[in-house]
Amino acid sequence: MSVRTRRTSWPAALVAVLVAALGSLWWVLGGVGLSRPTTGQLAVLAVAMVVTDPWGIRQPGSPSVPMSLAVVGAGAIKGVDPASLVAIVVAAHLVVSAINRRAPSRSALLVRVGAAWGLAGAAMLGSRAAVAEWGATPSAAGVSIGAASLVVVGLFVVPVIVESLPIGGRSPSRGPVHAIGFTWMVSSALAASTMFAALMRPSLGSWSIVVALLPLLAVRVGLERLAVAARAYEQTIRAMSRLPEQFGAVTEGHGVRVGALARQVADELGLDSEVATDVVRSAHLHELGRIELDRDAVTGRDEVAAAGASVIREAGTLDRVARIVELHGSPASSPAALRVPVAIIVACCAIDRAGTGGEPNALSADAIGELVSDVGVPEVVHALSRVLASAPVEAS
Amino acid sequence: MPGQTRLLTYVAATGVAGAGVTVWVLPHVRLVAALATVAAVLVAEWFSTRIRDGVEVSLTNIVVLVAIMTVGFEVAVLAWVGVVPVVVARASDRVFMRVVFNAGQCAISAFAAGAAYTAFLTGVSGVFPDVRTLAAAGLAALAYSVTNLALVSGVVAVSSPDGFLATLLPALRLLVLQVPYVAIAFAAAILLEQQPWALVVLAVPVVIARHAMLAFQRLDEAYDRLVRSFVKTIEIKDRYTRGHSERVATLAVLVAEELGVGYEQRRLTRYAALLHDIGKIGVSRCVINKAGPLDADEFEQMKQHPGIGADILHDIDFLAPAIDIVRSHHERLDGRGYPDGLSAAQLSRIVRIVTAADAFDAMTSTRSYRRAMEVAAAITELRRCADTQFDPQVVEALAVVAERVAWAPTRDFANEATMATGDAPSAGVITPRDDVPRDALR
């Protein structure tokens, strides 16, 4: 079991400020690093942005970022200044919002404007660095390795910022370093498409953007299918938590509530995302064994746990979940690696069954002591107490 | 002509045609370019990705297009040399026949693509790499894919009951997948000529898309196992309906296929059919296993199960279209079904398929209250109830499927069944009786 310290979003905020500052350097340094695009080229960029703006691209478990970032990156390498790029991005988003008849999203605009501003600055800075280092003539080929390199770095940073900053009221689920694992595929595809467009520009002119976006579309289709399947998998497990409720074995919503509470406790303890996911799955399925047992018979917790584990094992890919569910019937026998997940299930289940009434600080010192003796892992009980104090559970 | 002879003739003709174009292009081939192309095809074939039943995605067409644009279509025709080792390594039977066919169809397809590319470019006076070559590459990809699919459809048509068009037309819908490939091939050709090192950049989206496809495939299989394991767990306590949902799912998908339903809808049909009775978890086991007609209260209990099932599944976004099917699988065309008494116009084709498959399996399975019916008798019963309860078109498709797969009644529990008198009631679907007929409830 790996436990990390509580995350913080300040590194991401710092990166966001740096990216924004990059755009401002365009004017400080003279803004002559790259050739200026023609009006026709700007129009092509605008059309490409309108077409790609509504399409998000995401890895499973993370928010989507707009495919238009690849167009923004291509525009930046092409030499569009930050203000013009931001104007195009905003216009494109407003047009798309009008077409879709919905109010433009402030958080979506924030992401787009920040990306355009920062990437344009990064391209300018990169091209200047290339000129200083190698005496290159970036405008001759239409692309400088330096400009493209910094834009690529920027395209890796933007999805991480989206993932780890509280943009649009969304609570970030992970810190910046951890977020890289959930964004690298999207970032790589966006960066490759941007490079791609830049490399083909001498041969294809503005068509290079169209050609570069098509492989990105293939990536988007593949990742979207994957994300939908991953979501369906988790939602199905949550739906299955309702099976024992159908014949009155547990109170309505017990599995879902225990799952939600377990997620908060896992986050509070800073568990690895894979372990946290299995904790939530186990919480949803911890009563599943009741569908296998005789409904009228009085059954002990260990019987329910063992029956549930045998059902879950049938699914083939949930072995750790099956083990956690099995052990929650006899937590004292948990191996070290599973002590924390098992304790979370036992503690959250006990709290939901007790029905804390949703009051803050619901766990008194006596209650904590009692739970610690039941659960056997004090840090889990204390984390649960903190969670309950900050966001009380709904009454069962 | 017997089937085997027709197959051999077709494969031989394909092989001879492939050999013919190979001999024709051979004098114009540059050895180094040919070796590089063959090596690239070998790698592309080896890492081909199976994305679902019968659909395999390989990057060979990209290699062929790049070869056509950069070193001439004569070299592209030789791509088959890279295909053969992979076919030999993976074929489990009839290796020689598979080699001949695959080599032949690869050579012919590459020739067709090359001819389309050259003819178009000559017509518009285009020169690689201007944008007209992009259009020519698109046309070449179309020619390659259509030729390839037509030849494969031909071999399916001569070796199975499936017709040529019945195989070709659904496959042609996948042509849209070629669009990104054309762009990738075009870009690869440009980079190969101008900045070969940058091919690494091009590989990134290709590798990620492949990774996503493989991950999706694994997750899809895991999801399938997850759903099946839960359904099995629920059914296991009710010995007479054990395996019912799996059988209904199998049958419903086959009927959907027979009716030309597309892949995504068939996938939905499968899950809806697997989960259609999940709401029975909320019905007393005494009612479900009762050996005899249900009284009014018991029937009311039983009528709750479609709604309970829909409630259990209600927040699974992916299954949203299937929830209506679960809720409506006891509705009837004449509006006398339950729980909502929907009219025919409100019942989708998938609902009609699952409803008929469910009734058919219920009739051809032994239940606690009667023995299994013969398949022919069950079909007759479905036909009798067509237009009022079941969709006639679906019933006829089901009849075709049942005959084709030689569907057999499920009598696993016949000897255990608590049919005290030995002359159990017949399994009429809607036969009017004093008590509620159980097959109307299923």
Interface residues (C-beta under 8 A of the other chain):
Chain A: M185 S188 A189 A191 A192 S193 M195 F196 L199 M200 P202 S203 L204 G205 W207 V210 V211 A212 L213 L214 P215 L216 L217 A218 V219 V221 G222 L223 R225 L226 V228 A229 A230 R231 A232 Y233 Q235 T236 I237 R238 A239 M240 R242 L243 Q246 F247 I291 E292 R295 V311 I312 E314 A315 G316 T317 L318
Chain B: P129 D130 V131 L134 V179 P180 Y181 V182 A183 I184 F186 A187 I190 L191 Q194 Q195 A198 V201 L202 V204 P205 V206 I208 A209 R210 H211 A212 M213 A215 F216 L219 D220 A222 Y223 R225 L226 V227 S229 F230 K232 T233 I234 I236 K237 I278 G279 I281 G282 S284 R285 I308 D311 I312 L313 H314 D315 I316 D317 F318 L319
